[in-house]
Amino acid sequence: MKLLFDFFPILLFFIAYKVFGIYAATAVAIAAAVVQNAVFWFRHRRFENMHLVTLGLIVVLGGATLILQDKSFIMWKPTAVNWMFALAFLGSQFFGEKTLVERMMSHAIQIPRSAWTRLNMSWVIFFISMGFANLYVANFYFIAEAALTAAANAPVEIENCATQFNGELLSLCQSAHEAEEQWVNFKLFGMMGLTILFVIGQAFYLARHVKDGETTELTEAEQES
């Protein structure tokens, strides 16, 4: 349920994009992030750091997208969010008594300290990888958009290719639009799917260490008796 709550601004972005295009979707995503933080505060009387980081970046990068009419800013946003999370999780390895993962989950589960450290580093690697994955997919659009701009000798809006161009320019415009749609689809389905798979793998890892911890505690109790 929490995963869906965390992803609902992305879901609204996806829906708005399919109906109105990327600029309207960006405005919707900014509003959704504000609502997300407000709802969390009313329910818990506190803010979640991850939600605040996401809100700050989407306001800055989404705002730049709307003001400058440049889609590259909003396309960089998932990478910026994931890399900031990676930096925060990595920093917790060296500062403070507990890693971020242990702070978030130790109230519900007990595993060895070394397991918390490895689990925290796995999140660092995951966030870094997600940032690069986003850039990899977005780069198809950047390349296609650059080719279209060079051929047209001017920046081009790609929403209505058929009404603007024909021949080679039409083909380039359609390629750019398809690349943009692929990025939007990856932003929702790809990132959510990869996150779910990672969380499932994490659950198996935790289950193994919980069993190991229970066995160790039982052995120690038997020795003491």
ROFI-278687 format. One record per residue (C-alpha): residue in one letter; x, y, z; residue number from 1. Coordinates in Angstrom, 1 decimal, m for minus. Example, Ala and Ser with C-alpha at 12.3 -4.5 7.8 and 13.67 -1.06 7.14 Angstrom:
// residues 2
pt residuo: A, u: 12.3, v: m4.5, w: 7.8, num: 1;
pt residuo: S, u: 13.7, v: m1.1, w: 7.1, num: 2;
***
This chain:
// residues 225
pt residuo: M, u: 0.0, v: 0.0, w: 0.0, num: 1;
pt residuo: K, u: 2.8, v: 2.4, w: 0.8, num: 2;
pt residuo: L, u: 4.5, v: 1.6, w: m2.5, num: 3;
pt residuo: L, u: 1.3, v: 2.7, w: m4.3, num: 4;
pt residuo: F, u: 1.1, v: 5.9, w: m2.2, num: 5;
pt residuo: D, u: 4.7, v: 6.7, w: m3.0, num: 6;
pt residuo: F, u: 4.1, v: 6.1, w: m6.8, num: 7;
pt residuo: F, u: 0.7, v: 7.9, w: m7.1, num: 8;
pt residuo: P, u: 2.2, v: 11.2, w: m8.4, num: 9;
pt residuo: I, u: 3.9, v: 9.2, w: m11.1, num: 10;
pt residuo: L, u: 0.6, v: 7.4, w: m11.9, num: 11;
pt residuo: L, u: m1.2, v: 10.8, w: m12.2, num: 12;
pt residuo: F, u: 1.7, v: 12.1, w: m14.4, num: 13;
pt residuo: F, u: 1.2, v: 9.1, w: m16.7, num: 14;
pt residuo: I, u: m2.6, v: 9.6, w: m17.0, num: 15;
pt residuo: A, u: m2.3, v: 13.3, w: m17.6, num: 16;
pt residuo: Y, u: 0.4, v: 12.7, w: m20.2, num: 17;
pt residuo: K, u: m1.7, v: 10.3, w: m22.2, num: 18;
pt residuo: V, u: m4.6, v: 12.9, w: m22.2, num: 19;
pt residuo: F, u: m2.9, v: 16.3, w: m22.3, num: 20;
pt residuo: G, u: 0.8, v: 15.9, w: m23.0, num: 21;
pt residuo: I, u: 4.0, v: 16.3, w: m21.0, num: 22;
pt residuo: Y, u: 3.7, v: 19.9, w: m19.9, num: 23;
pt residuo: A, u: 0.2, v: 19.4, w: m18.4, num: 24;
pt residuo: A, u: 1.4, v: 16.1, w: m16.9, num: 25;
pt residuo: T, u: 4.4, v: 18.0, w: m15.2, num: 26;
pt residuo: A, u: 2.0, v: 20.5, w: m13.6, num: 27;
pt residuo: V, u: m0.2, v: 17.6, w: m12.4, num: 28;
pt residuo: A, u: 2.8, v: 15.8, w: m10.9, num: 29;
pt residuo: I, u: 3.9, v: 18.9, w: m9.0, num: 30;
pt residuo: A, u: 0.4, v: 19.3, w: m7.6, num: 31;
pt residuo: A, u: 0.2, v: 15.6, w: m6.8, num: 32;
pt residuo: A, u: 3.5, v: 15.8, w: m4.9, num: 33;
pt residuo: V, u: 2.2, v: 18.7, w: m2.8, num: 34;
pt residuo: V, u: m1.0, v: 16.6, w: m2.1, num: 35;
pt residuo: Q, u: 1.1, v: 13.6, w: m1.2, num: 36;
pt residuo: N, u: 3.0, v: 15.5, w: 1.4, num: 37;
pt residuo: A, u: m0.1, v: 17.1, w: 2.8, num: 38;
pt residuo: V, u: m1.9, v: 13.8, w: 3.1, num: 39;
pt residuo: F, u: 1.1, v: 12.2, w: 4.8, num: 40;
pt residuo: W, u: 1.3, v: 15.1, w: 7.3, num: 41;
pt residuo: F, u: m2.4, v: 15.0, w: 8.2, num: 42;
pt residuo: R, u: m2.2, v: 11.2, w: 8.7, num: 43;
pt residuo: H, u: 1.0, v: 11.2, w: 10.7, num: 44;
pt residuo: R, u: 1.6, v: 14.8, w: 11.8, num: 45;
pt residuo: R, u: 5.1, v: 14.7, w: 10.3, num: 46;
pt residuo: F, u: 6.7, v: 14.7, w: 6.8, num: 47;
pt residuo: E, u: 8.6, v: 11.9, w: 5.2, num: 48;
pt residuo: N, u: 12.1, v: 12.9, w: 4.1, num: 49;
pt residuo: M, u: 11.8, v: 11.0, w: 0.8, num: 50;
pt residuo: H, u: 8.5, v: 12.7, w: m0.1, num: 51;
pt residuo: L, u: 10.1, v: 16.1, w: 0.7, num: 52;
pt residuo: V, u: 13.1, v: 15.4, w: m1.5, num: 53;
pt residuo: T, u: 10.9, v: 14.4, w: m4.3, num: 54;
pt residuo: L, u: 8.7, v: 17.4, w: m3.9, num: 55;
pt residuo: G, u: 11.7, v: 19.8, w: m3.9, num: 56;
pt residuo: L, u: 13.2, v: 18.3, w: m7.0, num: 57;
pt residuo: I, u: 9.9, v: 18.1, w: m8.9, num: 58;
pt residuo: V, u: 9.1, v: 21.7, w: m8.1, num: 59;
pt residuo: V, u: 12.6, v: 22.9, w: m9.3, num: 60;
pt residuo: L, u: 13.0, v: 20.6, w: m12.3, num: 61;
pt residuo: G, u: 9.3, v: 20.5, w: m13.2, num: 62;
pt residuo: G, u: 9.1, v: 24.3, w: m12.8, num: 63;
pt residuo: A, u: 12.0, v: 24.7, w: m15.1, num: 64;
pt residuo: T, u: 10.3, v: 22.4, w: m17.6, num: 65;
pt residuo: L, u: 7.2, v: 24.6, w: m17.6, num: 66;
pt residuo: I, u: 8.9, v: 27.9, w: m17.5, num: 67;
pt residuo: L, u: 11.5, v: 27.1, w: m20.2, num: 68;
pt residuo: Q, u: 9.4, v: 24.7, w: m22.1, num: 69;
pt residuo: D, u: 12.3, v: 22.2, w: m22.0, num: 70;
pt residuo: K, u: 11.3, v: 18.5, w: m21.4, num: 71;
pt residuo: S, u: 14.9, v: 17.5, w: m20.5, num: 72;
pt residuo: F, u: 14.5, v: 18.9, w: m16.9, num: 73;
pt residuo: I, u: 11.5, v: 16.7, w: m16.0, num: 74;
pt residuo: M, u: 13.3, v: 13.7, w: m17.7, num: 75;
pt residuo: W, u: 16.3, v: 14.3, w: m15.5, num: 76;
pt residuo: K, u: 14.2, v: 14.4, w: m12.3, num: 77;
pt residuo: P, u: 13.9, v: 10.6, w: m11.7, num: 78;
pt residuo: T, u: 17.7, v: 10.3, w: m11.9, num: 79;
pt residuo: A, u: 18.2, v: 13.3, w: m9.6, num: 80;
pt residuo: V, u: 15.8, v: 11.8, w: m7.0, num: 81;
pt residuo: N, u: 17.4, v: 8.3, w: m7.1, num: 82;
pt residuo: W, u: 20.9, v: 9.7, w: m6.9, num: 83;
pt residuo: M, u: 20.0, v: 11.9, w: m3.9, num: 84;
pt residuo: F, u: 18.5, v: 8.9, w: m2.2, num: 85;
pt residuo: A, u: 21.7, v: 6.9, w: m3.0, num: 86;
pt residuo: L, u: 23.8, v: 9.7, w: m1.5, num: 87;
pt residuo: A, u: 21.6, v: 9.8, w: 1.7, num: 88;
pt residuo: F, u: 21.8, v: 6.0, w: 2.2, num: 89;
pt residuo: L, u: 25.5, v: 5.9, w: 1.5, num: 90;
pt residuo: G, u: 26.1, v: 8.7, w: 4.0, num: 91;
pt residuo: S, u: 24.2, v: 6.8, w: 6.7, num: 92;
pt residuo: Q, u: 26.9, v: 4.1, w: 6.4, num: 93;
pt residuo: F, u: 29.5, v: 6.5, w: 7.8, num: 94;
pt residuo: F, u: 27.4, v: 9.0, w: 9.9, num: 95;
pt residuo: G, u: 25.2, v: 8.0, w: 12.8, num: 96;
pt residuo: E, u: 24.8, v: 4.9, w: 14.8, num: 97;
pt residuo: K, u: 22.4, v: 3.2, w: 12.3, num: 98;
pt residuo: T, u: 22.0, v: 3.1, w: 8.6, num: 99;
pt residuo: L, u: 18.9, v: 4.5, w: 7.0, num: 100;
pt residuo: V, u: 17.5, v: 1.1, w: 6.3, num: 101;
pt residuo: E, u: 18.0, v: 0.0, w: 9.9, num: 102;
pt residuo: R, u: 16.3, v: 3.2, w: 11.2, num: 103;
pt residuo: M, u: 13.3, v: 2.6, w: 9.0, num: 104;
pt residuo: M, u: 12.9, v: m1.2, w: 9.6, num: 105;
pt residuo: S, u: 14.5, v: m2.2, w: 12.9, num: 106;
pt residuo: H, u: 11.3, v: m1.5, w: 14.8, num: 107;
pt residuo: A, u: 9.7, v: m4.4, w: 12.9, num: 108;
pt residuo: I, u: 12.5, v: m6.9, w: 12.3, num: 109;
pt residuo: Q, u: 15.7, v: m7.9, w: 14.0, num: 110;
pt residuo: I, u: 18.7, v: m9.0, w: 12.0, num: 111;
pt residuo: P, u: 22.5, v: m8.8, w: 12.6, num: 112;
pt residuo: R, u: 24.2, v: m5.4, w: 12.2, num: 113;
pt residuo: S, u: 26.3, v: m6.7, w: 9.3, num: 114;
pt residuo: A, u: 23.1, v: m7.7, w: 7.4, num: 115;
pt residuo: W, u: 21.7, v: m4.2, w: 7.9, num: 116;
pt residuo: T, u: 24.9, v: m2.7, w: 6.4, num: 117;
pt residuo: R, u: 24.7, v: m5.0, w: 3.3, num: 118;
pt residuo: L, u: 21.0, v: m4.3, w: 2.9, num: 119;
pt residuo: N, u: 21.7, v: m0.5, w: 3.1, num: 120;
pt residuo: M, u: 24.4, v: m0.8, w: 0.4, num: 121;
pt residuo: S, u: 22.1, v: m2.8, w: m1.8, num: 122;
pt residuo: W, u: 19.7, v: 0.2, w: m1.7, num: 123;
pt residuo: V, u: 22.6, v: 2.5, w: m2.6, num: 124;
pt residuo: I, u: 23.4, v: 0.3, w: m5.6, num: 125;
pt residuo: F, u: 19.8, v: 0.1, w: m6.6, num: 126;
pt residuo: F, u: 19.2, v: 3.8, w: m6.5, num: 127;
pt residuo: I, u: 22.4, v: 4.5, w: m8.5, num: 128;
pt residuo: S, u: 21.3, v: 1.9, w: m11.1, num: 129;
pt residuo: M, u: 17.8, v: 3.3, w: m11.4, num: 130;
pt residuo: G, u: 19.3, v: 6.7, w: m12.0, num: 131;
pt residuo: F, u: 21.4, v: 5.4, w: m14.9, num: 132;
pt residuo: A, u: 18.5, v: 3.3, w: m16.2, num: 133;
pt residuo: N, u: 16.4, v: 6.5, w: m16.4, num: 134;
pt residuo: L, u: 19.1, v: 8.3, w: m18.3, num: 135;
pt residuo: Y, u: 19.5, v: 5.4, w: m20.7, num: 136;
pt residuo: V, u: 15.9, v: 5.5, w: m21.6, num: 137;
pt residuo: A, u: 15.6, v: 9.3, w: m21.7, num: 138;
pt residuo: N, u: 18.7, v: 9.5, w: m23.9, num: 139;
pt residuo: F, u: 16.7, v: 7.9, w: m26.8, num: 140;
pt residuo: Y, u: 14.5, v: 11.0, w: m26.7, num: 141;
pt residuo: F, u: 17.4, v: 13.4, w: m26.3, num: 142;
pt residuo: I, u: 19.1, v: 11.9, w: m29.4, num: 143;
pt residuo: A, u: 15.8, v: 11.9, w: m31.5, num: 144;
pt residuo: E, u: 14.9, v: 15.4, w: m30.4, num: 145;
pt residuo: A, u: 18.4, v: 16.7, w: m31.3, num: 146;
pt residuo: A, u: 18.2, v: 15.1, w: m34.7, num: 147;
pt residuo: L, u: 14.8, v: 16.7, w: m35.3, num: 148;
pt residuo: T, u: 15.9, v: 20.1, w: m34.2, num: 149;
pt residuo: A, u: 18.9, v: 20.0, w: m36.4, num: 150;
pt residuo: A, u: 16.9, v: 18.9, w: m39.4, num: 151;
pt residuo: A, u: 14.2, v: 21.6, w: m38.8, num: 152;
pt residuo: N, u: 16.7, v: 24.3, w: m37.9, num: 153;
pt residuo: A, u: 14.6, v: 25.2, w: m34.9, num: 154;
pt residuo: P, u: 13.1, v: 23.7, w: m31.7, num: 155;
pt residuo: V, u: 10.0, v: 21.6, w: m32.5, num: 156;
pt residuo: E, u: 6.9, v: 20.6, w: m30.6, num: 157;
pt residuo: I, u: 6.4, v: 16.9, w: m31.3, num: 158;
pt residuo: E, u: 2.8, v: 16.5, w: m30.2, num: 159;
pt residuo: N, u: 1.2, v: 16.9, w: m33.7, num: 160;
pt residuo: C, u: 3.8, v: 15.5, w: m36.1, num: 161;
pt residuo: A, u: 1.4, v: 14.7, w: m38.9, num: 162;
pt residuo: T, u: 0.0, v: 18.3, w: m39.0, num: 163;
pt residuo: Q, u: 3.4, v: 19.9, w: m39.1, num: 164;
pt residuo: F, u: 5.7, v: 17.8, w: m41.2, num: 165;
pt residuo: N, u: 6.0, v: 15.3, w: m44.0, num: 166;
pt residuo: G, u: 8.8, v: 13.2, w: m45.4, num: 167;
pt residuo: E, u: 12.0, v: 12.9, w: m43.4, num: 168;
pt residuo: L, u: 10.9, v: 15.6, w: m40.8, num: 169;
pt residuo: L, u: 7.7, v: 13.6, w: m40.2, num: 170;
pt residuo: S, u: 9.7, v: 10.5, w: m39.6, num: 171;
pt residuo: L, u: 12.1, v: 12.3, w: m37.2, num: 172;
pt residuo: C, u: 9.2, v: 13.9, w: m35.4, num: 173;
pt residuo: Q, u: 7.4, v: 10.5, w: m34.9, num: 174;
pt residuo: S, u: 10.7, v: 8.9, w: m33.7, num: 175;
pt residuo: A, u: 11.1, v: 11.7, w: m31.1, num: 176;
pt residuo: H, u: 7.5, v: 11.3, w: m30.0, num: 177;
pt residuo: E, u: 7.8, v: 7.6, w: m29.7, num: 178;
pt residuo: A, u: 11.0, v: 8.0, w: m27.6, num: 179;
pt residuo: E, u: 9.2, v: 10.4, w: m25.3, num: 180;
pt residuo: E, u: 6.3, v: 7.9, w: m24.8, num: 181;
pt residuo: Q, u: 8.8, v: 5.1, w: m24.1, num: 182;
pt residuo: W, u: 10.3, v: 7.2, w: m21.4, num: 183;
pt residuo: V, u: 6.9, v: 8.0, w: m19.8, num: 184;
pt residuo: N, u: 6.0, v: 4.3, w: m19.9, num: 185;
pt residuo: F, u: 9.4, v: 3.4, w: m18.3, num: 186;
pt residuo: K, u: 8.9, v: 6.1, w: m15.6, num: 187;
pt residuo: L, u: 5.7, v: 4.3, w: m14.5, num: 188;
pt residuo: F, u: 5.9, v: 0.6, w: m15.4, num: 189;
pt residuo: G, u: 9.6, v: 0.1, w: m15.6, num: 190;
pt residuo: M, u: 10.6, v: 1.9, w: m12.4, num: 191;
pt residuo: M, u: 7.7, v: 0.5, w: m10.4, num: 192;
pt residuo: G, u: 8.3, v: m3.0, w: m11.7, num: 193;
pt residuo: L, u: 12.0, v: m2.9, w: m10.9, num: 194;
pt residuo: T, u: 11.3, v: m1.5, w: m7.5, num: 195;
pt residuo: I, u: 8.8, v: m4.3, w: m6.8, num: 196;
pt residuo: L, u: 11.3, v: m6.9, w: m7.9, num: 197;
pt residuo: F, u: 14.0, v: m5.4, w: m5.7, num: 198;
pt residuo: V, u: 11.7, v: m5.3, w: m2.7, num: 199;
pt residuo: I, u: 10.8, v: m9.0, w: m3.2, num: 200;
pt residuo: G, u: 14.5, v: m9.9, w: m3.4, num: 201;
pt residuo: Q, u: 15.0, v: m7.8, w: m0.2, num: 202;
pt residuo: A, u: 12.2, v: m9.8, w: 1.5, num: 203;
pt residuo: F, u: 13.9, v: m13.1, w: 0.7, num: 204;
pt residuo: Y, u: 17.2, v: m11.7, w: 2.0, num: 205;
pt residuo: L, u: 15.6, v: m10.5, w: 5.3, num: 206;
pt residuo: A, u: 13.8, v: m13.9, w: 5.7, num: 207;
pt residuo: R, u: 17.1, v: m15.7, w: 5.5, num: 208;
pt residuo: H, u: 18.7, v: m13.6, w: 8.1, num: 209;
pt residuo: V, u: 15.7, v: m13.6, w: 10.4, num: 210;
pt residuo: K, u: 15.9, v: m17.4, w: 10.4, num: 211;
pt residuo: D, u: 19.6, v: m17.3, w: 11.0, num: 212;
pt residuo: G, u: 19.1, v: m14.9, w: 13.9, num: 213;
pt residuo: E, u: 16.4, v: m17.0, w: 15.5, num: 214;
pt residuo: T, u: 18.6, v: m20.1, w: 15.2, num: 215;
pt residuo: T, u: 21.5, v: m18.3, w: 16.9, num: 216;
pt residuo: E, u: 19.3, v: m17.1, w: 19.7, num: 217;
pt residuo: L, u: 17.9, v: m20.6, w: 20.3, num: 218;
pt residuo: T, u: 21.4, v: m22.1, w: 20.4, num: 219;
pt residuo: E, u: 22.6, v: m19.5, w: 22.9, num: 220;
pt residuo: A, u: 19.5, v: m20.1, w: 25.1, num: 221;
pt residuo: E, u: 20.1, v: m23.9, w: 25.0, num: 222;
pt residuo: Q, u: 23.8, v: m23.4, w: 26.0, num: 223;
pt residuo: E, u: 22.8, v: m21.2, w: 28.9, num: 224;
pt residuo: S, u: 20.3, v: m23.8, w: 30.1, num: 225;
***
